């Protein structure tokens, strides 16, 4: 098996999609000797901000001298990003070796695992082989029935921002979705939540009371933005002053507040993390694809925004960072997204749209997206390929403008590759 064959085998289970339930993951891990039971975790669920929260937490723990596993999804540029140890992606050799180890167990099962369940098994085995002190584990979707929820009580269970997404699976109200995500809260554990409406917070409070869980709410009241620019932002959070963060946007300060509550909980549990570790971990964190500057001439920004809350955050960032520039949106979207509503908030801030077709079976054709945008009064140009779209967007923006890419995570890798090849 070479690395392409290993990834092809993993993706071969994709047709099964997302099937709720933990039984397949539990059986696979039992056959493997339960590697997850030999690891410690920070478990992170939520609608938005999971990845940024996970990246900041892992960065601080790494600065504290721990060997830190980081499990995230989906990947932005390549599959290997999903499993990292101390900031380094899994190697081809390790991915091949662990996949070859896991495959016979998966194939022996009467009901074989889905792709995500299989990847969880591979990740747990990899982190165990790497002797990780702790793993920052991001939920795939939901909480209660997500494959990651096979773990026993984590060091901390974390819920980030809650919104309406995957409502066909998770629930039709934010309260129902909150209850599903709170499935990661285990009896007698510790939990940290992103601040939300009273009704959503009550869901978390009630579950924590039932399960004897110690609950912390992130300190949003103590947040104070000091400076911000395209290089990053400086902020206070409670007693911690002048923290530096390269991730852009007010929403990232709120994610940082969640992380600081997570770190405080870990310190209370005996983890050795200094204030200097916290500062350095925040200052050096990297999380690609989230209002991420990948080019300077012209300014070229990639953002993974693809649901209403992400777009709201994107609009705030445009107002905060780009008001004095011509903004050209390079965008593609999946056909099953509510793209009419998704694009509405950004329309006043974008001078022209360049439309591309995402490389995904659920794609909306570029011409169809351009027709929609034109029908609501926007200037929009469809392009036959992502490469053509990158060239067109750069041309339209001019040297003083900005190309802003958003709409679908599935376009990001191809856009970055096309930009690098120019």
C-alpha positions as CSV (number, residue, x, y, z in Angstrom):
1,X,0.0,0.0,0.0
2,X,1.3,3.4,-0.9
3,X,0.0,6.7,0.5
4,X,-2.5,7.2,-2.4
5,X,-3.8,3.7,-1.9
6,X,-4.2,4.3,1.8
7,X,-6.2,7.5,1.3
8,X,-8.2,5.8,-1.5
9,X,-9.1,3.0,0.9
10,X,-10.2,5.5,3.6
11,X,-12.3,7.4,1.1
12,X,-13.8,4.2,-0.3
13,X,-16.1,4.1,2.7
14,X,-17.4,7.6,1.9
15,X,-20.5,6.3,0.2
16,X,-22.0,5.3,3.5
17,X,-21.9,9.0,4.6
18,X,-22.7,9.9,8.1
19,X,-24.7,7.2,9.9
20,X,-25.5,8.0,13.6
21,X,-24.5,5.6,16.3
22,X,-21.4,4.6,18.2
23,X,-21.6,0.8,17.8
24,X,-19.4,0.5,14.8
25,X,-16.7,2.7,16.2
26,X,-16.8,0.9,19.5
27,X,-16.5,-2.5,17.8
28,X,-13.6,-1.3,15.6
29,X,-11.7,0.1,18.6
30,X,-12.4,-3.1,20.7
31,X,-10.9,-5.2,17.9
32,X,-7.9,-2.8,18.0
33,X,-7.4,-3.1,21.7
34,X,-9.1,0.2,22.6
35,X,-6.3,2.7,22.0
36,X,-8.6,5.6,23.0
37,X,-8.7,4.3,26.6
38,X,-4.9,4.9,26.9
39,X,-5.1,8.5,25.9
40,X,-6.3,11.8,27.6
41,X,-8.4,14.3,25.7
42,X,-9.8,17.8,25.4
43,X,-13.0,17.1,23.5
44,X,-14.5,20.0,21.4
45,X,-18.0,20.2,19.9
46,X,-19.9,23.2,18.5
47,X,-21.2,24.6,15.2
48,X,-18.5,27.2,14.5
49,X,-15.1,27.9,15.9
50,X,-14.2,24.3,16.8
51,X,-11.0,24.2,14.7
52,X,-9.7,27.6,15.9
53,X,-10.4,26.7,19.5
54,X,-8.7,23.3,19.1
55,X,-5.7,24.9,17.4
56,X,-5.2,27.5,20.2
57,X,-5.6,24.9,22.9
58,X,-3.1,22.6,21.2
59,X,-0.6,25.5,20.7
60,X,-0.7,26.4,24.4
61,X,-0.3,22.8,25.6
62,X,2.6,22.4,23.2
63,X,4.3,25.5,24.6
64,X,3.9,23.9,28.0
65,X,6.1,21.0,26.9
66,X,3.5,18.4,26.4
67,X,3.3,16.1,23.4
68,X,0.0,17.1,21.9
69,X,-2.2,15.3,19.3
70,X,-4.6,17.4,17.3
71,X,-7.5,15.8,15.4
72,X,-9.6,18.1,13.2
73,X,-12.0,17.9,10.2
74,X,-12.5,18.5,7.5
75,X,-9.0,19.2,6.0
76,X,-8.3,22.3,4.0
77,X,-5.4,21.4,1.8
78,X,-4.6,17.7,2.3
79,X,-5.8,14.7,4.3
80,X,-2.8,14.6,6.5
81,X,-3.8,17.8,8.3
82,X,-6.5,15.9,10.2
83,X,-3.9,14.3,12.5
84,X,-1.0,16.3,13.9
85,X,1.4,15.9,16.7
86,X,3.1,19.0,18.0
87,X,2.1,20.9,14.9
88,X,3.4,18.3,12.4
89,X,1.0,16.4,10.2
90,X,1.1,12.7,10.1
91,X,3.7,11.4,7.6
92,X,3.0,9.3,4.6
93,X,4.8,6.4,6.3
94,X,2.8,6.6,9.5
95,X,-0.5,7.0,7.6
96,X,0.3,3.9,5.5
97,X,1.4,1.8,8.6
98,X,-1.6,2.7,10.7
99,X,-4.1,2.3,7.9
100,X,-2.6,-1.2,7.1
101,X,-3.0,-2.1,10.8
102,X,-6.6,-0.9,11.1
103,X,-7.9,-2.2,7.7
104,X,-8.2,-5.9,8.6
105,X,-10.1,-5.1,11.7
106,X,-12.5,-2.9,9.8
107,X,-13.0,-5.4,7.0
108,X,-13.7,-8.2,9.5
109,X,-16.8,-6.3,10.8
110,X,-20.3,-7.4,9.8
111,X,-21.2,-3.7,9.4
112,X,-18.1,-1.9,8.3
113,X,-17.4,1.6,9.6
114,X,-18.1,4.8,7.8
115,X,-15.1,6.9,6.5
116,X,-15.2,9.2,9.6
117,X,-15.4,6.2,12.0
118,X,-12.4,4.6,10.2
119,X,-10.4,7.9,10.4
120,X,-11.2,8.1,14.1
121,X,-9.8,4.6,14.6
122,X,-6.6,5.5,12.6
123,X,-6.2,8.7,14.6
124,X,-6.5,7.1,18.0
125,X,-4.0,4.4,17.1
126,X,-1.6,7.0,15.6
127,X,-1.7,9.3,18.7
128,X,-1.1,6.2,21.0
129,X,1.9,5.2,18.9
130,X,3.2,8.7,19.2
131,X,2.9,8.6,23.0
132,X,0.8,11.8,23.1
133,X,0.3,13.3,26.6
134,X,-3.0,14.7,25.5
135,X,-5.1,14.9,22.4
136,X,-7.2,17.9,21.4
137,X,-10.1,16.1,19.7
138,X,-12.6,17.9,17.5
139,X,-16.1,16.4,17.0
140,X,-17.1,15.7,13.4
141,X,-20.7,16.6,13.6
142,X,-23.1,16.9,16.6
143,X,-21.9,15.3,19.8
144,X,-24.0,12.4,21.3
145,X,-23.7,10.1,18.3
146,X,-20.5,11.4,16.8
147,X,-17.8,8.7,16.4
148,X,-15.4,10.7,18.6
149,X,-17.8,10.4,21.5
150,X,-16.6,6.8,22.2
151,X,-14.0,8.3,24.5
152,X,-14.3,8.1,28.3
153,X,-14.6,11.2,30.4
154,X,-12.2,13.8,28.9
155,X,-10.0,16.2,30.9
156,X,-12.4,19.0,29.6
157,X,-15.4,18.9,27.3
158,X,-15.9,22.1,25.3
159,X,-18.8,23.6,23.4
160,X,-18.0,26.4,21.0
161,X,-20.5,28.7,19.3
162,X,-23.9,27.1,18.6
163,X,-26.0,27.8,15.4
164,X,-28.4,26.2,13.0
165,X,-26.5,23.8,10.9
166,X,-27.2,20.2,9.9
167,X,-30.7,20.7,11.2
168,X,-31.9,17.5,9.5
169,X,-29.7,15.5,11.8
170,X,-29.1,17.5,14.9
171,X,-32.4,19.3,15.6
172,X,-34.5,22.2,14.3
173,X,-33.8,24.7,17.1
174,X,-30.5,25.9,18.7
175,X,-31.7,24.4,22.0
176,X,-32.1,20.9,20.4
177,X,-28.7,21.2,18.7
178,X,-27.2,22.3,22.1
179,X,-28.6,19.2,23.8
180,X,-27.1,17.0,21.0
181,X,-23.7,18.6,21.3
182,X,-23.8,18.4,25.1
183,X,-23.7,14.6,24.6
184,X,-20.0,14.9,25.0
185,X,-20.4,15.9,28.6
186,X,-19.6,12.8,30.7
187,X,-20.6,12.1,34.3
188,X,-18.4,13.8,36.9
189,X,-16.3,15.7,34.3
190,X,-15.5,19.3,33.5
191,X,-17.1,21.5,30.8
192,X,-16.5,24.9,29.3
193,X,-19.0,26.7,27.1
194,X,-19.0,29.6,24.7
195,X,-21.5,32.2,25.9
196,X,-24.9,32.0,24.3
197,X,-28.6,32.8,24.8
198,X,-30.2,32.1,28.2
199,X,-32.2,29.2,26.8
200,X,-29.1,27.5,25.3
201,X,-27.1,28.0,28.4
202,X,-29.9,26.5,30.5
203,X,-29.7,23.4,28.4
204,X,-26.0,23.1,29.3
205,X,-26.6,24.0,33.0
206,X,-29.3,21.4,33.4
207,X,-27.2,18.6,31.8
208,X,-24.2,19.5,33.9
209,X,-26.4,19.5,37.1
210,X,-27.8,16.0,36.1
211,X,-24.3,14.6,35.5
212,X,-22.4,16.2,38.3
213,X,-20.3,18.2,35.9
214,X,-18.3,21.3,36.8
215,X,-19.2,24.1,34.3
216,X,-17.3,27.1,33.3
217,X,-18.6,29.9,31.0
218,X,-16.1,31.8,29.0
219,X,-15.3,35.3,30.2
220,X,-16.7,37.4,27.3
221,X,-17.3,40.4,29.7
222,X,-13.6,40.5,30.4
223,X,-12.6,40.8,26.7
224,X,-11.2,44.1,25.5
225,X,-9.8,44.6,22.1
226,X,-6.6,46.8,22.3
227,X,-5.3,46.8,18.7
228,X,-6.1,45.0,15.5
229,X,-4.7,44.9,11.9
230,X,-4.0,42.5,9.2
231,X,-1.0,41.1,11.1
232,X,-3.2,40.2,14.1
233,X,-4.8,41.6,17.3
234,X,-4.0,42.4,20.9
235,X,-6.5,42.0,23.6
236,X,-7.2,41.7,27.4
237,X,-9.2,38.9,28.9
238,X,-9.9,39.4,32.5
239,X,-6.7,39.5,34.5
240,X,-4.6,38.5,31.4
241,X,-3.5,41.7,29.6
242,X,-2.1,42.4,26.1
243,X,-2.4,38.9,24.7
244,X,-1.4,38.7,21.1
245,X,-3.3,36.6,18.5
246,X,-2.5,36.3,14.8
247,X,-6.1,35.0,14.0
248,X,-8.3,37.8,12.8
249,X,-11.8,38.8,13.8
250,X,-13.8,39.6,17.0
251,X,-15.2,36.1,16.9
252,X,-11.6,34.8,17.4
253,X,-11.3,36.8,20.6
254,X,-14.4,35.0,21.9
255,X,-12.9,31.6,20.9
256,X,-9.7,32.7,22.7
257,X,-11.8,33.4,25.9
258,X,-13.1,29.8,25.6
259,X,-9.6,28.5,25.3
260,X,-8.4,30.4,28.4
261,X,-11.2,28.9,30.4
262,X,-10.2,25.4,29.1
263,X,-6.6,26.1,30.1
264,X,-7.6,27.3,33.6
265,X,-9.6,24.1,34.0
266,X,-6.6,22.0,33.0
267,X,-4.4,24.0,35.5
268,X,-6.9,23.2,38.2
269,X,-6.7,19.6,37.3
270,X,-2.9,19.6,37.8
271,X,-1.5,20.2,34.3
272,X,1.6,22.4,34.4
273,X,0.9,25.4,32.2
274,X,2.5,28.8,32.9
275,X,1.3,32.3,31.9
276,X,4.2,32.5,29.6
277,X,3.1,29.2,27.9
278,X,-0.4,30.8,27.4
279,X,1.0,34.0,25.9
280,X,3.4,32.2,23.6
281,X,0.8,29.6,22.6
282,X,-1.7,32.3,21.6
283,X,1.0,34.4,19.8
284,X,2.3,31.5,17.7
285,X,-1.0,29.7,16.8
286,X,-1.6,28.9,13.2
287,X,-5.0,27.9,11.7
288,X,-5.1,28.0,7.9
289,X,-8.2,28.9,5.9
290,X,-10.0,31.2,8.3
291,X,-9.7,34.8,7.1
292,X,-6.2,33.7,6.2
293,X,-3.9,36.1,4.2
294,X,-2.2,33.9,1.6
295,X,-1.1,36.6,-0.9
296,X,-0.1,40.3,-0.8
297,X,-0.1,41.6,-4.4
298,X,-3.0,41.9,-4.5
299,X,-4.2,41.1,-1.0
300,X,-5.6,37.5,-1.3
301,X,-7.6,36.2,1.7
302,X,-9.1,32.7,2.1
303,X,-12.0,32.1,4.4
304,X,-13.8,28.9,5.1
305,X,-17.1,30.6,5.7
306,X,-19.9,28.4,4.5
307,X,-22.9,28.8,6.9
308,X,-24.9,31.8,8.1
309,X,-22.9,32.4,11.3
310,X,-19.6,32.1,9.4
311,X,-20.9,34.7,6.9
312,X,-21.9,37.1,9.7
313,X,-18.3,36.9,11.1
314,X,-17.0,37.4,7.6
315,X,-19.0,40.6,7.2
316,X,-17.7,41.9,10.5
317,X,-14.1,41.2,9.3
318,X,-14.8,43.0,6.0
319,X,-16.0,46.0,7.9
320,X,-13.0,45.9,10.3
321,X,-10.2,45.2,7.9
322,X,-11.2,45.9,4.3
323,X,-13.5,49.0,4.1
324,X,-11.0,51.1,2.2
325,X,-10.4,48.4,-0.6
326,X,-12.2,47.1,-3.6
327,X,-13.4,43.6,-2.7
328,X,-13.7,40.9,-5.3
329,X,-15.3,37.7,-4.1
330,X,-13.9,34.4,-5.5
331,X,-16.6,32.0,-4.6
332,X,-18.2,28.6,-5.2
333,X,-20.9,26.8,-3.2
334,X,-22.6,23.4,-2.8
335,X,-26.0,23.1,-4.4
336,X,-27.6,21.8,-1.1
337,X,-26.7,25.0,0.8
338,X,-29.1,27.9,1.2
339,X,-26.9,30.0,-1.0
340,X,-29.6,32.7,-1.6
341,X,-29.6,33.7,2.0
342,X,-25.9,33.0,2.5
343,X,-24.7,35.6,0.0
344,X,-27.2,38.3,1.0
345,X,-25.2,39.8,4.0
346,X,-22.0,40.2,1.9
347,X,-23.6,41.8,-1.1
348,X,-23.2,45.4,0.1
349,X,-19.5,44.9,0.7
350,X,-18.5,43.1,-2.5
351,X,-18.0,45.0,-5.8
352,X,-17.8,42.0,-8.0
353,X,-18.2,38.2,-7.8
354,X,-16.1,35.6,-9.6
355,X,-17.9,32.2,-9.5
356,X,-16.2,28.8,-9.7
357,X,-17.5,25.2,-9.4
358,X,-16.4,23.3,-6.3
359,X,-14.7,20.0,-6.9
360,X,-17.4,18.0,-5.1
361,X,-20.3,15.8,-6.3
362,X,-22.7,18.2,-4.5
363,X,-21.4,21.2,-6.5
364,X,-23.5,24.1,-7.8
365,X,-22.2,25.0,-11.3
366,X,-20.5,28.4,-11.5
367,X,-22.8,29.6,-14.2
368,X,-25.9,28.8,-12.1
369,X,-24.4,30.7,-9.1
370,X,-23.5,33.7,-11.4
371,X,-27.0,33.7,-12.7
372,X,-28.5,33.9,-9.2
373,X,-26.1,36.7,-8.1
374,X,-26.9,38.7,-11.3
375,X,-30.6,38.2,-10.7
376,X,-30.3,40.0,-7.3
377,X,-28.3,42.9,-8.8
378,X,-24.7,41.8,-8.3
379,X,-21.9,41.8,-10.9
380,X,-20.9,38.2,-11.3
381,X,-18.6,36.3,-13.8
382,X,-18.6,32.5,-14.1
383,X,-15.3,30.8,-14.8
384,X,-14.7,27.4,-16.4
385,X,-12.0,26.4,-13.9
386,X,-10.7,27.4,-10.5
387,X,-7.4,28.4,-12.1
388,X,-9.3,30.8,-14.5
389,X,-11.2,32.1,-11.5
390,X,-8.1,32.9,-9.5
391,X,-6.6,34.8,-12.5
392,X,-9.9,36.7,-13.2
393,X,-10.3,37.7,-9.6
394,X,-6.8,39.0,-9.3
395,X,-7.2,40.9,-12.5
396,X,-10.5,42.5,-11.4
397,X,-9.2,43.5,-7.9
398,X,-6.2,45.3,-9.2
399,X,-3.1,45.8,-7.0
400,X,-4.9,47.9,-4.4
401,X,-7.9,45.7,-4.1
402,X,-8.5,42.4,-2.3
403,X,-9.6,38.9,-3.5
404,X,-11.8,37.3,-0.8
405,X,-12.4,33.6,-1.2
406,X,-15.4,32.0,0.7
407,X,-18.4,29.9,0.1
408,X,-17.2,26.3,0.4
409,X,-14.4,24.6,2.2
410,X,-14.1,22.3,-0.8
411,X,-12.7,25.0,-3.1
412,X,-10.0,26.2,-0.7
413,X,-7.3,23.7,-1.5
414,X,-7.7,24.1,-5.3
415,X,-7.7,27.9,-5.0
416,X,-4.4,27.9,-2.9
417,X,-2.8,25.5,-5.4
418,X,-3.8,27.6,-8.4
419,X,-2.5,30.8,-6.6
420,X,0.8,29.1,-5.8
421,X,1.2,28.0,-9.5
422,X,0.7,31.5,-10.9
